[in-house]
Structures are given as structure tokens and as C-alpha cells.
């Protein structure tokens, strides 16, 4: 494989022709020797990553030369439907080429992060070893090349998404997912988001350097924006070297961070129903805005597609049982409840999804009842009522003044950025 870096020269981004040419360069030297390849793209919850298009291009380049398997890096997410596969990757790839990752059953342990290292990177906040688990297919010797495809963008658990996170979480197992999510939560997401060298990233780096070198792995990383709902790829970084990820981080910090001169009093966020079907994912509206919302402020989440809390039934039940009750209370619940202690990724999610009473959070939904929403400690608003006042078709990203004179800050897709009060970064 060959390292390739491609940055767009203008705001229009990288063209499909440039993208295809760059992707071909990554494999042209080894193409004749490849017999079986595994592609690891994200799922449709990363709809604006450009990864669907990249996966389809690789498939077309390789399908006549070798066997190509595609396994979306689901992490804890729901498996993709046939309709979602067609929408994200296009209809040209046979469905039998797609594999499903199960984070509870499909994994093998390839190493262990020592407790001493975890304690060191967490400043003593966590002192437990972490199993390094990956999907069994990643260590299947029949694959000549594994291509991990994904977007570098601010992230609430690791700081900046993708690179080795796609392997150890997207294709990882229950212990790694649980403990790294909790590590990020106890360390504090405000200390992590938008930054590279977080405690969780250091854990992934340790795993990559010490346990994953036998995997014939190439990373293909993008940095994107989505003006007007159209995905623009600003950078492509392909190879194994961490410096490529660092270049992507720098570009993402330039393209995906928005610094506010003062805290915002009222924020309205829209969740595309094709991408966001649970609060597990929809709470990006909270994570990515919390550093910009004023104390006593208000967050309203327009969520037409949200119909559940967790992405799987077990996590959903735990969220319904305990709710988004704040960091201190969740930590108390972990200490006194075995079911939550055994599912630390849920505990971390509950911490992330609370404002700790600093600002209010309202979910405007039609597929969950008032009782369900308020039962997990969010405020409830009927979606129809919310859309009447906050019509996404009339709002523009950024500050808007409504007919009644109220000023709001509107975000059409929270997954693509991080909004930060300058004084908090």
C-alpha cells in the first residue's frame, strides 16, 4: 500500500475523479497480489463522511481482481438495513458482500492495556486493565488487506473520531467499548472534545502499537463538511502512519470547530431521521453544543426519527431504568447496581447526555411519548408544536431571529462539528 494525502484546493472540495485517482494510488502497487480484502466503513450514522462513496469506489476497483468483503464498523449500533446499505453505498454492491459486526459475540482478545497505563493516562481516575478485543475477521489470515475507512471529526469519547477508534470500538468488543467510554466520561468530555491526545486516544495508540501490527491494515481518513446538506470532502489521508491522522486532525479542527464569542442562550438542533433513530446517537446534539451553551440556557432537539433510547435492547432498557441524571448520580448508581456496573458504556452515555442541570434539554419527538421522554429526565415537546415554531426549512445554520423577536442558534447537523465558547477551549 502507498501513503496518499490529498487536500482540496478550494471550497468545492475533492472531485470524484480526484478521489478515485487517489484511492487507486493506494492499492496500485499491490493490486496484483491481492486475493481477499476486508473493507471497514462506518454505517449510515456517519452519512456525511464520504465513506459510502469511497467504499463503492474501492469495490468497483477490486471486485474483478479479488474477493471483497465489507463489514460496517457498527460498534454498538443497530445493523444496517438493505435500504440503508443502498442509500449509503449505492445499489451496485451485492448484499451478500456485507458482513455484520456483533460487539458482544464476534470478538477475539488480542491483548490487554495494563491498569498502570490506564491510571497514568487518566491521572489516576481509572485504574483497571482494558481488554483489546476486535472482530475475529480482522485477524483472519485469509485477508491480504484490511482497509479502515472513516471521517476525522470532533468526538465526545476519544476527542477526534476515527483512525484506530474504527478498529477498537467500531469493530471492537464489549470490554474495550465499555471501559474506554467510561474512561472518557470520568476524565471529562470538555477536556477531550476537539483534541488529539486524550486518555482514550492514548489507549487506542497503545493497542495499535502493541497488538494490532499483525493486521494488514490501511487507514483511509476523510475530513468533510456538509454545506446545504451536500457532503464536501476537504481532505483524504491514506496509510498506516499516525502522522496522517494528525494531519487530518489539524484539518478537521480548521473545518469542524466553531468558536463562539459568548455563550449561547438558546440552541435548536435538527436530527435527520435517516441518521438519528435513538438518543444514543441523537445526543450528539448535546455533546457537540454543551461547551457553547450558557448556564441557564436551553437546548431544543428536533428529532423526527428518534423512537428509542439505546441502539440495542439491553442498552435501551438500562437507559429507561436509570435516565440521564447527571455525573455524580450516575457514578453512585454504578457503585450500587451490578447491571449498570457491567455496562459501563451505558453509564458513560448517561453522563454524556446530562447537562448536570447547567442548561435544560428538550426532545421534540413524535415516536416517543411524554412519559418515556420525561422518564429519562429530558423535557418533552410534541414535534408538531416544535416544528411550527422552529421550521428547519426556514432556518439557516447559525443565529436566527424568529417572528416573535426571539434569537436562537440553529444547527442542522450536530455530527459534523463542535461548537465552543472561546473561553472553554
C-alpha positions in Angstrom: 0.0 0.0 0.0 1.1 3.6 -0.6 0.6 6.6 1.5 -1.6 9.3 -0.1 -2.5 12.7 1.1 -4.9 14.8 -1.0 -6.3 18.2 0.1 -8.9 20.2 -1.8 -7.6 23.4 -3.3 -10.9 25.2 -3.0 -14.2 25.3 -1.0 -15.8 22.9 -3.6 -13.8 20.0 -2.2 -12.2 17.0 -3.8 -13.9 15.9 -7.0 -15.0 12.3 -7.6 -12.3 12.0 -10.3 -9.6 13.2 -8.0 -10.9 10.9 -5.2 -11.0 7.8 -7.4 -7.4 8.5 -8.7 -6.1 9.0 -5.1 -7.8 5.7 -3.9 -6.3 3.8 -6.9 -2.8 5.0 -5.9 -3.2 3.5 -2.5 -3.5 0.0 -4.0 -1.9 0.1 -7.4 1.4 -1.4 -6.3 -0.1 -4.4 -4.5 -3.3 -4.9 -6.5 -2.0 -7.9 -8.5 -1.2 -9.7 -5.2 -4.5 -9.2 -3.5 -6.8 -12.1 -3.3 -9.2 -11.2 -0.5 -9.9 -7.8 1.1 -11.9 -6.6 4.0 -13.4 -3.0 3.9 -14.4 -1.4 7.2 -16.5 1.7 6.5 -18.8 3.3 9.1 -22.6 2.8 9.0 -25.2 5.3 7.9 -24.9 7.2 11.1 -21.8 8.7 9.5 -23.8 9.7 6.4 -21.7 12.8 5.7 -18.3 11.1 6.0 -17.9 10.4 2.3 -17.1 6.8 3.3 -20.0 5.3 1.4 -18.7 6.7 -1.9 -15.2 5.6 -1.1 -16.3 2.1 -0.2 -18.2 1.8 -3.5 -15.2 3.1 -5.5 -12.9 0.5 -3.8 -15.4 -2.2 -4.6 -15.5 -1.3 -8.3 -11.7 -1.2 -8.5 -11.2 -4.6 -6.8 -14.2 -6.8 -7.5 -12.8 -8.3 -10.7 -9.4 -9.0 -9.2 -10.2 -10.4 -5.7 -12.9 -11.2 -3.2 -14.1 -8.1 -1.4 -16.0 -8.3 1.9 -17.5 -5.2 3.6 -18.1 -5.0 7.3 -19.6 -1.7 8.6 -17.9 -0.7 11.9 -21.1 -0.7 13.9 -19.7 -0.6 17.4 -22.9 -0.8 19.5 -25.2 0.4 16.7 -28.0 -1.4 15.0 -27.2 -3.4 11.9 -27.8 -1.6 8.6 -31.0 -2.4 6.7 -30.9 -3.2 3.0 -32.4 0.2 2.3 -29.7 1.9 4.3 -27.0 0.0 2.5 -28.3 1.1 -0.8 -28.6 4.7 0.3 -25.2 4.9 1.8 -23.1 2.7 -0.5 -25.2 2.8 -3.6 -27.2 -0.2 -5.1 -24.2 -1.6 -7.0 -22.7 -3.8 -4.3 -24.3 -7.3 -3.8 -25.8 -7.6 -0.4 -24.0 -10.9 0.2 -20.7 -9.0 0.3 -21.8 -7.3 3.5 -21.0 -8.8 6.9 -22.4 -7.7 10.3 -20.2 -7.0 13.4 -21.6 -8.1 16.7 -19.8 -6.4 19.6 -20.9 -9.0 22.1 -20.2 -12.3 20.3 -17.9 -11.8 17.2 -14.8 -10.8 19.1 -11.4 -12.2 20.0 -8.9 -10.8 22.6 -5.6 -9.8 21.1 -4.0 -8.1 24.1 -4.5 -6.1 27.3 -3.9 -2.5 28.2 -2.2 -2.6 31.7 -4.0 -1.0 34.6 -0.9 1.0 35.4 -1.0 2.6 31.9 -4.7 3.4 32.2 -4.1 5.0 35.6 -1.3 7.1 34.2 -3.2 8.5 31.2 -6.4 9.1 33.3 -4.5 11.0 36.0 -5.5 8.3 38.5 -9.2 8.5 37.8 -9.4 4.9 36.5 -7.2 2.0 37.5 -8.4 -1.0 35.6 -6.9 -3.0 32.7 -8.7 -3.0 29.4 -9.0 -6.0 27.1 -8.1 -5.2 23.5 -10.8 -7.0 21.5 -11.5 -6.9 17.8 -13.8 -8.7 15.4 -12.4 -12.2 14.6 -12.3 -11.4 10.9 -9.6 -8.8 11.4 -7.2 -11.5 12.5 -8.3 -13.9 9.7 -5.1 -14.7 7.8 -7.1 -15.1 4.6 -7.4 -11.3 4.2 -4.4 -9.8 2.4 -5.5 -6.2 3.2 -7.9 -4.6 5.7 -9.0 -1.0 4.7 -10.5 1.1 7.5 -12.5 4.0 6.1 -13.8 6.9 8.1 -14.1 10.5 9.0 -12.0 12.5 11.4 -14.3 14.9 13.3 -14.6 16.1 17.0 -15.9 13.3 19.2 -17.1 13.1 22.8 -15.3 9.9 23.9 -12.0 10.0 22.2 -11.5 13.7 21.2 -11.3 13.2 17.5 -13.1 10.3 15.8 -11.7 7.6 13.6 -8.2 6.2 12.9 -7.7 3.3 15.4 -11.1 4.0 17.0 -12.7 2.4 14.0 -10.9 -0.8 14.8 -11.0 -0.9 18.6 -14.6 0.5 19.0 -16.2 0.3 15.6 -15.0 -3.3 15.3 -14.3 -3.8 19.0 -15.7 -5.8 21.8 -17.7 -5.2 25.0 -14.8 -4.8 27.4 -12.9 -2.3 25.3 -16.1 -0.3 24.4 -17.4 -0.2 28.0 -14.1 0.8 29.6 -12.9 3.3 27.1 -16.3 5.1 27.1 -16.2 5.2 30.9 -12.6 6.4 30.8 -13.6 9.4 28.6 -16.6 10.1 30.8 -14.8 10.2 34.1 -12.0 12.3 32.6 -14.5 14.8 31.3 -15.6 15.3 27.7 -15.0 19.1 27.9 -11.3 18.2 28.3 -11.4 15.8 25.4 -13.6 17.0 22.5 -11.8 18.5 19.6 -8.3 17.4 20.8 -6.0 14.6 19.7 -4.1 13.2 22.7 -6.9 12.3 25.1 -6.6 9.4 27.6 -8.8 7.3 25.3 -6.8 8.0 22.3 -3.6 7.1 24.2 -5.2 3.7 25.0 -6.0 3.2 21.3 -2.5 4.2 20.4 -1.1 1.6 22.9 -3.3 -1.1 21.4 -2.3 -0.1 17.8 1.4 -0.1 18.5 1.5 -3.3 20.7 -1.2 -5.6 19.5 -2.5 -4.7 16.0 0.6 -4.8 13.9 -0.2 -8.2 12.6 -3.3 -6.9 11.0 -2.5 -5.9 7.3 -4.2 -2.5 7.9 -4.5 0.7 5.9 -6.5 3.7 7.2 -8.4 5.9 4.7 -9.4 9.1 6.6 -11.6 12.0 5.4 -12.3 15.5 6.6 -15.7 16.8 5.5 -18.3 19.5 5.8 -21.9 19.5 4.6 -23.0 23.0 3.5 -26.6 22.8 2.4 -26.7 19.1 3.2 -24.2 18.2 0.5 -21.1 16.4 1.6 -17.8 18.1 0.7 -14.6 16.2 1.2 -11.8 18.6 2.0 -9.1 16.1 2.7 -8.1 12.4 2.2 -5.4 10.8 4.2 -4.5 7.2 3.5 -1.8 5.0 5.1 -0.9 3.4 8.4 1.4 6.2 9.9 -0.1 8.1 12.8 1.2 11.4 11.3 -1.5 11.0 8.6 -4.1 11.0 11.3 -2.5 14.1 12.9 -2.8 15.9 9.6 -6.4 15.0 9.4 -6.9 16.3 13.0 -5.4 19.6 12.1 -7.7 20.0 9.0 -10.8 18.9 11.0 -10.0 21.4 13.7 -10.0 24.1 11.0 -13.2 22.9 9.3 -15.3 21.4 12.0 -14.8 23.7 15.1 -16.9 26.8 15.5 -15.8 29.2 18.2 -18.4 31.4 19.8 -17.6 34.9 21.2 -20.1 34.4 24.0 -22.2 31.5 25.4 -25.5 30.9 23.6 -28.8 31.2 25.4 -31.0 29.1 23.2 -29.9 26.4 20.7 -32.1 24.4 18.3 -30.7 21.3 16.7 -32.2 19.2 13.9 -31.6 15.4 13.7 -32.0 13.9 10.3 -34.4 10.9 10.7 -32.3 8.9 8.3 -29.3 9.2 10.5 -30.7 9.5 14.0 -33.1 7.0 15.4 -32.1 6.8 19.1 -31.0 9.2 21.8 -27.8 7.1 21.9 -26.9 8.8 18.6 -29.1 11.8 18.8 -27.4 13.1 22.0 -24.7 14.4 19.7 -26.9 17.4 19.8 -26.0 17.7 23.5 -22.3 16.7 23.3 -21.3 19.0 20.5 -23.1 22.1 21.8 -22.6 21.8 25.6 -19.4 23.8 25.6 -21.1 26.7 23.9 -24.4 26.9 25.8 -24.8 29.4 28.7 -25.6 28.4 32.2 -29.3 28.5 32.5 -29.6 28.2 28.7 -31.9 26.0 26.7 -31.3 23.2 24.1 -34.2 22.0 21.9 -33.7 18.9 19.8 -35.9 18.4 16.8 -35.9 14.6 16.5 -38.5 13.2 14.0 -36.8 9.8 13.6 -36.0 9.1 17.3 -38.1 6.2 18.5 -35.9 4.6 21.2 -33.0 5.4 23.6 -30.4 2.7 23.2 -29.2 1.2 19.9 -29.7 -2.4 21.2 -32.5 -3.6 23.5 -30.2 -4.2 26.5 -28.8 -0.7 26.5 -32.2 0.8 25.8 -33.6 -0.9 28.9 -30.8 0.4 31.1 -31.3 4.0 29.8 -35.0 3.7 30.6 -34.3 2.3 34.0 -31.7 4.9 35.2 -32.1 8.0 32.9 -29.8 11.0 32.2 -29.5 12.0 35.8 -26.1 13.7 35.9 -22.5 12.6 36.5 -22.5 12.4 40.3 -25.7 10.4 40.4 -24.7 8.0 37.6 -21.4 7.3 39.4 -23.4 6.5 42.5 -25.7 4.2 40.5 -22.7 2.3 39.1 -21.3 1.6 42.5 -24.7 0.2 43.8 -26.1 -1.5 40.7 -24.5 -4.5 39.1 -26.4 -4.2 35.8 -25.0 -0.7 35.2 -21.6 -1.6 36.5 -21.4 -4.4 33.9 -22.4 -2.0 31.1 -20.1 1.0 31.6 -20.6 2.3 28.1 -24.3 2.9 29.1 -23.1 4.6 32.3 -20.8 6.8 30.3 -23.6 7.6 27.8 -25.8 8.7 30.7 -23.1 11.0 32.0 -22.5 12.5 28.5 -26.3 13.0 27.9 -26.9 15.1 31.0 -26.1 18.8 31.4 -25.7 18.3 35.1 -28.5 20.9 35.5 -26.5 23.6 33.8 -29.0 24.0 30.9 -32.3 22.4 30.0 -32.6 19.7 27.3 -35.9 19.3 25.5 -36.6 16.5 23.0 -39.2 17.3 20.4 -40.4 13.9 19.2 -43.5 12.1 17.8 -42.3 8.4 18.1 -41.8 8.6 21.9 -44.4 9.6 24.5 -44.1 12.3 27.1 -43.9 9.7 29.8 -40.9 8.0 28.1 -39.0 11.2 27.4 -39.6 12.6 30.9 -38.9 9.2 32.4 -35.2 9.6 31.4 -35.0 13.1 32.7 -35.4 15.1 29.5 -38.1 17.7 28.9 -40.7 16.8 26.3 -42.2 18.8 23.4 -44.6 17.5 20.7 -42.7 17.5 17.4 -45.5 19.3 15.5 -45.5 22.1 18.1 -41.8 22.5 17.8 -41.7 22.4 14.0 -44.4 25.1 13.9 -42.1 27.5 15.8 -38.7 26.2 14.6 -39.2 25.2 11.0 -35.9 23.7 9.6 -36.9 24.7 6.1 -36.9 28.4 7.2 -33.9 28.4 9.5 -30.3 28.8 8.5 -27.3 27.4 10.3 -26.2 30.0 12.9 -28.1 32.8 14.5 -31.7 33.3 13.5 -34.3 35.9 14.7 -37.8 34.4 14.9 -41.0 36.2 14.1 -41.6 36.9 17.8 -38.2 38.5 18.0 -36.5 35.7 19.9 -32.9 34.9 18.9 -31.8 31.3 18.5 -28.8 29.5 17.2 -29.7 26.7 14.8 -27.6 23.6 13.9 -28.8 21.4 11.0 -26.4 18.5 11.7 -24.6 18.2 15.1 -22.5 15.2 13.9 -20.3 17.4 11.7 -18.9 19.8 14.2 -18.2 21.1 17.7 -19.4 24.5 19.0 -17.3 26.0 21.7 -17.3 29.1 23.8 -13.8 30.5 23.2 -13.1 30.7 27.0 -13.7 26.9 27.3 -11.1 25.6 24.8 
